[in-house]
């Protein structure tokens, strides 16, 4: 499935609720917890690519890999 840079930007902006330029595990849990209240921590780690924080460029590189 192809994803556009604009879609990545919108997703990043949603997850970066305070506009700091970084997604952290805490921010991810806060945003996605409303939709997935019982999601295990290991799933959040997977989504964060086992990093403590992620920039827009990190997310872009991860999602645009072939």
C-alpha positions, -999 to 999 in steps of 0.1 A, spaced: 0 0 0 14 34 -10 13 62 15 19 98 6 42 122 23 12 144 32 -5 114 49 27 107 69 28 144 79 -9 143 90 -3 112 111 29 126 126 11 158 135 -17 139 152 7 118 172 29 148 181 1 165 201 23 192 216 40 200 183 75 194 198 87 177 166 90 143 183 67 114 189 75 96 223 61 64 237 40 86 261 25 106 233 18 75 213 0 58 242 -20 90 249 -32 93 213 -37 57 204 -50 46 239 -83 63 231 -88 38 203 -69 8 217 -72 10 255 -58 -25 261 -30 -25 236 1 -42 251 33 -22 256 52 -45 232 29 -32 204 37 4 213 74 -5 212 69 -21 178 52 10 165 80 31 178 105 8 161 121 2 195 131 38 198 124 62 227 114 90 204 108 95 167 111 125 144 91 131 113 121 120 92 124 88 112 87 80 106 90 90 70 120 67 64 102 38 82 70 41 62 85 48 28 109 17 29 103 -7 0 
